[in-house]
């Protein structure tokens, strides 16, 4: 299995493939990619290096990726030589926030109100249409809060526009949500879908800090969230694991979900499944791209909590080693920079 990208997600994919007897070959431009430590083979080259890409394609049976910002041209080049899963068309959709929002809206699935912004004039029109407060987001290459600027009620929209360097953007209405949740879903080559339990997420400074299951939602809302993720996976004709991030909002006396973003890959909010479920998101993704049947995930324990270790927090990871039910995952990255995900801890509480 060839994997584009060499970060912690590729590392965990490779670790999940090994017990199944499957070997992974990672392609990454960064020499210090932490996935290189655990794979059968690795290629360190630019995503534009077609000679290296050709050799990589010849060395593997199927290709997947650990993150959605693989250049579309790279994915298209490889797809002419080997099966690439999920399909590169999914990348084209999810790499652009506007196209992604239009895709979700076309499925009659609710999102925050939004409008396209390509100029200062269009920004003024978007503010009128969407209202304030709102969030201005670059259409491409934004994650963990990057490429975003909040515009308060009565705030300076042009200053926000300058802060994202006048890049093509969308303006999204600010959502007063009760909680953030996600559904990690897997779809096999034969169209079968298995959803993991709805996960409740807590962010700090725009970076995921905690993921908890079970989420504090009703069974009906959990069902709705899983149905949304399933509809999106089927509409994409998706193969592999994807995550759908959602807001839980109150609508009159009822609660419902709005889709925030789609991640066409294994996802940080699904890390709890390594130690907290009968099958992990990483094994499900490997099974799907290999053409194997999916497993039916069942949570282990009464509750599970995943804590991201960010920046210097990795230096205190040893304090978790004696905590009952805790599993420590260190990604093997070099410098512990601020805002950099260095590892995570999963704690599983025994079933009652």
MOVENCOR-V573751 format. One record per backbone hydrogen bond with DSSP energy under -0.5 kcal/mol. NH is the residue of the N-H (numbers start at 1). CO is the residue of the C=O. Records with the same first field share a line. If there is no record, write none. Layout:
# MOVENCOR-V573751
NH = CO ; CO
This chain:
# MOVENCOR-V573751
2 = 62
3 = 25
4 = 64
5 = 3 ; 27
11 = 7
12 = 8
13 = 9
14 = 10
15 = 11
16 = 12
17 = 13
18 = 14
19 = 15
20 = 17
21 = 18
22 = 17
25 = 1
26 = 41
27 = 3
28 = 26 ; 43
31 = 29
33 = 30
35 = 6
36 = 33
37 = 34
38 = 35
39 = 36
40 = 24
41 = 24
43 = 26
45 = 28 ; 43
49 = 46
50 = 48
53 = 49
54 = 50
55 = 51
56 = 52
57 = 53
58 = 54
59 = 55 ; 56
60 = 56 ; 57
63 = 83
64 = 2
66 = 4
70 = 67
74 = 71
75 = 71
76 = 72
77 = 73
78 = 74
79 = 75
80 = 76 ; 77
81 = 78
82 = 78
83 = 61
85 = 63 ; 83
90 = 87
91 = 87
92 = 88
93 = 89
94 = 90
95 = 91
96 = 93
97 = 95 ; 139
100 = 96
101 = 97
102 = 98
103 = 99
104 = 100
105 = 101
106 = 102
107 = 103 ; 104
108 = 105
109 = 104
112 = 259
115 = 171
117 = 169
123 = 119
124 = 120
125 = 121
126 = 122
127 = 123
128 = 124
129 = 125
130 = 126
131 = 126 ; 127
133 = 151
134 = 151
135 = 172
136 = 149
137 = 135 ; 170
138 = 147
139 = 168
146 = 143
148 = 145
149 = 136
151 = 134
152 = 150
155 = 152
157 = 155
160 = 156
161 = 157
162 = 158
163 = 159
164 = 160
165 = 162
166 = 161
167 = 164
169 = 117
170 = 137
171 = 115
172 = 135 ; 170
173 = 113
174 = 133
176 = 174
177 = 175
178 = 248
179 = 248
180 = 201
181 = 246
182 = 199
183 = 244
185 = 183 ; 242
186 = 194
187 = 240
188 = 192
191 = 188
194 = 186
196 = 184
199 = 182
200 = 212
201 = 180
202 = 210
204 = 207
207 = 204
209 = 202
210 = 202
211 = 306
212 = 200
213 = 304
215 = 198
217 = 215
222 = 218
223 = 219
224 = 220
225 = 221
226 = 222
227 = 223
228 = 224
229 = 225
230 = 226
231 = 227
232 = 228
233 = 229
234 = 230
235 = 231
236 = 232
237 = 234
238 = 233
240 = 187
242 = 185
243 = 263
244 = 183
245 = 243 ; 261
246 = 181
247 = 258
248 = 179
249 = 247 ; 256
251 = 254
254 = 251
256 = 249
258 = 247
259 = 110
260 = 245
261 = 245
263 = 243
264 = 262
265 = 263
270 = 267
271 = 268
273 = 270
274 = 271
275 = 272
276 = 272
277 = 273
278 = 298
281 = 270
284 = 280
285 = 281
286 = 282
287 = 283
288 = 284
289 = 285
290 = 286
291 = 287 ; 288
292 = 287
297 = 295
300 = 276
302 = 349
303 = 349
304 = 213
305 = 347
306 = 211
307 = 345
308 = 209
309 = 343
310 = 308
311 = 340
313 = 310
314 = 311
315 = 312
316 = 313
317 = 314
319 = 316
320 = 317
321 = 318
323 = 320
326 = 323
327 = 346
329 = 344
331 = 342
337 = 335
340 = 337
342 = 309 ; 340
343 = 309
344 = 329
345 = 307
346 = 327
347 = 305
348 = 325
349 = 303 ; 347
